[in-house]
Amino acid sequence: MGSKPSKSSSKSKEKNNTKSTADTNNQLPQQAAPAIDPRFPLTARDKFSLVKSWKTFSRNLESAGKEMLLKLFIEHPDMKDLFPKFKAKTPDQLRNDESFEEAALAHITPYDQAVQDSDNVDILLTNLKRVGRQHKTVPGFQESYFERMEKCLVFALQTTLADAYTENMERIYKIWISWTTEKIREGFRE
């Protein structure tokens, strides 16, 4: 009853206590990453970064949409042929044109919806392919125009996010935009 613990017993307890403290302080249990649908092009961490960054971007969705569509018209003046009511207007006139704002928002909204749908890849793919099929009904529209829009979206992201558009976010956005554009093209080809 009144015996003194042996030295080896004390040392053993110290090691166990030390290990327990180290485990608690330095090695917090890691939560399992959420499962990502294998059809989605990003890792769980990259998807988290995409959604977080897009949340910032989407606060300026209307102005970003305008910049995206303006960039498209400036770099590819022939694209204005698809928008007859904007053909004779200057970029400054377009920036103040309510119908241009509506058109710009209509062209950036599918990307916004794609981020929102990123947790359900079935819905995401259905919606992206629907966008592609809708463009088949536009007289004179060619599949290669999707790539033009892709580059203009990257420009809008860079402009809107500024310093938050890091090298890592550029990598993530390029993967994601390329994938979404390909899914839209698949719908166009159906």
C-alpha positions in Angstrom: 0.0 0.0 0.0 2.6 2.5 1.0 5.2 1.3 -1.5 7.1 3.7 -3.6 6.6 3.5 -7.4 9.7 2.1 -9.1 11.9 4.4 -11.2 11.0 2.5 -14.3 7.3 2.9 -13.6 7.7 6.7 -13.1 9.7 7.0 -16.3 7.1 5.0 -18.2 4.3 7.4 -16.9 6.4 10.4 -17.9 6.9 9.1 -21.4 3.2 8.3 -21.7 2.3 11.8 -20.4 4.8 13.5 -22.7 3.6 11.5 -25.7 0.0 12.3 -24.9 0.8 16.0 -24.6 2.8 16.0 -27.9 0.0 14.2 -29.7 -2.5 16.7 -28.4 -0.4 19.8 -29.2 1.3 18.8 -32.4 -0.7 16.2 -34.1 -4.3 17.2 -34.1 -6.6 14.6 -35.6 -7.2 15.3 -39.3 -10.6 15.2 -40.7 -11.1 13.2 -43.8 -11.4 15.3 -46.9 -14.9 15.3 -48.4 -15.3 12.9 -51.3 -14.9 14.5 -54.7 -16.7 13.1 -57.6 -14.0 11.6 -59.9 -15.6 13.4 -62.9 -14.8 16.8 -61.2 -11.4 18.1 -62.3 -10.2 19.5 -58.9 -9.0 18.1 -55.6 -11.0 18.8 -52.5 -8.5 21.5 -51.4 -8.6 23.1 -54.9 -12.4 23.0 -55.0 -12.5 24.7 -51.6 -10.2 27.4 -52.9 -12.3 27.8 -56.0 -15.5 28.2 -54.1 -14.0 30.7 -51.7 -12.4 32.8 -54.4 -15.5 32.7 -56.6 -17.5 34.0 -53.6 -15.3 37.1 -53.7 -15.6 37.3 -57.5 -19.3 36.9 -57.5 -19.8 40.0 -55.4 -18.9 41.9 -58.6 -20.6 39.6 -61.1 -22.3 42.3 -63.1 -19.2 44.4 -63.6 -17.1 41.3 -64.2 -19.6 40.1 -66.8 -19.4 43.4 -68.6 -15.6 43.3 -68.6 -15.7 39.8 -69.9 -18.0 40.7 -72.8 -16.2 43.9 -73.5 -12.9 42.1 -73.8 -14.6 39.6 -76.1 -15.8 42.4 -78.4 -12.5 44.3 -78.3 -10.3 41.2 -79.1 -12.8 39.7 -81.5 -14.9 42.4 -83.2 -16.6 39.8 -85.3 -18.3 38.6 -82.2 -20.4 41.7 -82.3 -22.1 40.2 -85.3 -23.9 37.9 -82.9 -25.2 40.9 -81.0 -26.6 43.3 -83.6 -27.9 45.9 -81.1 -24.4 46.4 -79.6 -22.6 46.5 -83.0 -22.4 50.3 -83.4 -21.7 51.1 -79.7 -18.4 52.0 -78.2 -17.1 50.3 -75.0 -18.1 53.3 -72.9 -21.6 53.3 -74.4 -21.9 49.6 -73.7 -20.8 50.0 -70.1 -23.8 52.2 -69.5 -26.2 50.2 -71.6 -28.7 48.3 -69.5 -29.4 45.6 -72.2 -25.6 45.1 -72.5 -25.5 44.5 -68.7 -28.2 41.9 -69.0 -26.4 40.2 -71.8 -23.1 40.2 -69.9 -24.8 38.8 -66.8 -26.5 36.1 -68.9 -23.0 35.1 -70.3 -21.3 34.9 -66.9 -24.1 33.3 -65.0 -23.5 29.8 -66.3 -20.0 29.9 -64.7 -21.5 31.2 -61.5 -24.0 28.4 -61.5 -21.3 25.9 -62.2 -19.5 26.8 -59.0 -22.7 26.6 -57.1 -23.4 23.2 -58.6 -19.9 21.9 -57.9 -21.2 19.6 -55.1 -23.5 17.8 -57.5 -21.6 16.9 -60.6 -24.7 15.3 -62.3 -26.5 18.6 -62.1 -23.4 20.5 -63.0 -22.8 18.4 -66.2 -26.5 18.6 -67.2 -26.5 22.4 -66.9 -23.1 22.9 -68.7 -24.2 20.7 -71.6 -27.6 22.6 -71.7 -25.6 25.8 -72.2 -23.8 24.3 -75.1 -27.0 23.0 -76.7 -28.6 26.5 -76.4 -25.7 28.0 -78.4 -26.5 25.7 -81.3 -29.6 27.7 -81.9 -27.6 31.0 -82.3 -27.2 31.7 -86.0 -23.5 31.9 -87.0 -22.2 30.6 -83.6 -19.2 28.4 -83.9 -17.8 25.9 -81.4 -14.4 27.8 -81.3 -16.2 30.8 -79.8 -16.3 29.0 -76.5 -12.5 29.2 -76.3 -12.7 33.0 -76.9 -15.1 33.4 -74.0 -12.8 31.2 -71.8 -9.9 33.6 -72.3 -12.1 36.6 -71.5 -13.4 35.0 -68.3 -9.8 34.6 -67.2 -9.3 38.3 -67.9 -12.4 39.2 -65.9 -11.1 37.1 -63.0 -7.7 38.7 -63.1 -9.1 42.2 -63.2 -11.8 41.6 -60.5 -9.7 39.6 -58.0 -6.5 41.7 -58.5 -4.0 40.6 -55.9 -6.2 37.7 -54.8 -5.6 36.1 -58.3 -2.5 34.3 -57.2 -0.4 31.8 -59.2 -2.3 29.0 -57.3 -5.7 30.5 -58.1 -4.6 31.0 -61.7 -3.7 27.3 -61.9 -7.1 26.3 -60.3 -9.1 28.6 -62.5 -7.4 27.4 -65.7 -8.1 23.8 -64.8 -11.7 24.5 -63.9 -12.5 26.9 -66.8 -11.0 24.5 -69.3 -13.1 21.6 -67.9 -16.3 23.6 -67.9 -15.7 24.9 -71.4 -15.1 21.3 -72.6 -18.4 20.2 -71.0 -20.2 23.1 -72.7 -18.6 22.1 -76.0 -19.8 18.5 -75.5 -23.4 19.9 -75.2 -22.8 22.0 -78.4 -21.7 18.8 -80.3 -24.8 16.7 -79.1 
